[in-house]
Amino acid sequence: MHSLDTYAADKLERLGAASLLRRLKPTRRSAGAYVERDGRKLLSFSCNDYLGLAHHPAVKAAAQKAIEVHGTGAGASRLVTGDHPLLSELEARLARLKGTEACVVFGSGYLANTGVIPTFAGKGDIVLVDELAHACIWAGAQLSGARIIAFEHNNTDHLAELLAEHRSSARHAIVATDGVFSMDGDIAPLDWLSAVCEANDAWLLSDDAHGVGVLAEGKGSAALFPEAQVPLQMGTLSKALGSYGGYVCASQAVVELLKTRARTLVYTTGLPPSAVAAALAALDIIEADPALTALPLAKARAFTKAVGLPRATSPIVPVIIGKAQDALDASKALEAEGFLVVAIRPPTVPAGMARLRIAFSAEHPDAEIARLAELVKPYVKARA
Ligand SMILES: *Cc1c(COP(=O)(O)O)cnc(C)c1O
């Protein structure tokens, strides 16, 4: 056996023994938050398509029309010939939604975070990261070459202490956090974080992947804190907007610098026109229908009330199980009842904190949410 294969096989065996093996499962997503797996139809509580826009007729039609007009691929990186006109239209719309001067669209949310942090931090700088922030924030911080310092989850006092200790020895400081935490569903105190950053000349980066389209009438998590200054507002087109891609909304100067220096924009092909057109159509729907944007959170709150968990603050509700294998078993039991609720295990969440991550969609029928709540209640009680 080739040493490469031996290495892979050994590693797989160890991961399997620890219930940490992950496998791709072909899944057909259809309208109404239903999915088909292994020939079975399940109601999904694991998709991030919070508003069901990936199957919305107007969004699909916009993508199809863009293919007819602009073709299937961008053909080159944006700085060469891949900057098709739909991109600047989308950037203007996102900047308007977020109330910033400008916006730059990236190939994905992951590429946005791995592009923005190294553009504004490097050797001699510090990047302070909430310990529960998304993996691509950590990846961006690592790529930057700056010193990375974790602060306790949503703990602004700890952040202030760390800045007091380290800020003066660094040239620039970035503070990076999820706006809505992807595995816990809680919200970063952007008002307090902003105050600490302003007092220490640190640049606040908030990742609104799970806020845009579903919080504050679709404007996202930063809009919940009108006093907060968030100079770097990153997000994704891949969740509530039902498409694919990422963005950073910021001042004109910051966006101009990203467009000329962010390596994940410069050295990768521009988004396909269909993805951009779909996001534009999704924004039309979000801006025209605030009641739709409020539904995922309202449904999450109906669920937390029914199972006796603290009131949901976003459409994401974690039900902590503990051991990885127990979380897998719980997920399997729900699947037998017709629900897809994927178990989330380490390293995505800390060891001993494996969980069911339940994501609510505008499309979930209330009666099915009530049925899910009955099934999940025993797990909540067991941890209480
Ligand atoms: C999903 C997610 C991303 C990545 O966005 P993609 O567009 O899927 O690459 C970034 N940050 C957070 C918090 C996420 O949940």
The ligand as a MOL file (V3000), in Angstrom:
LIG
                    3D

  0  0  0     0  0            999 V3000
M  V30 BEGIN CTAB
M  V30 COUNTS 15 15 0 0 0
M  V30 BEGIN ATOM
M  V30 1 C -21.9370 29.2390 6.2970 0
M  V30 2 C -21.0800 30.2040 6.9720 0
M  V30 3 C -20.0180 30.8170 6.3030 0
M  V30 4 C -19.5910 30.3930 4.9310 0
M  V30 5 O -20.4170 30.9010 3.9440 0
M  V30 6 P -20.4510 30.1410 2.5290 0
M  V30 7 O -21.0630 31.1340 1.6150 0
M  V30 8 O -21.2530 28.9110 2.7350 0
M  V30 9 O -19.0270 29.8450 2.1810 0
M  V30 10 C -19.3170 31.7990 6.9590 0
M  V30 11 N -19.6110 32.1480 8.2250 0
M  V30 12 C -20.6170 31.5770 8.8930 0
M  V30 13 C -20.9030 32.0130 10.2900 0
M  V30 14 C -21.3580 30.5700 8.3080 0
M  V30 15 O -22.3210 29.9660 8.9980 0
M  V30 END ATOM
M  V30 BEGIN BOND
M  V30 1 1 1 2
M  V30 2 1 2 3
M  V30 3 2 2 14
M  V30 4 1 3 4
M  V30 5 2 3 10
M  V30 6 1 4 5
M  V30 7 1 5 6
M  V30 8 2 6 7
M  V30 9 1 6 8
M  V30 10 1 6 9
M  V30 11 1 10 11
M  V30 12 2 11 12
M  V30 13 1 12 13
M  V30 14 1 12 14
M  V30 15 1 14 15
M  V30 END BOND
M  V30 END CTAB
M  END
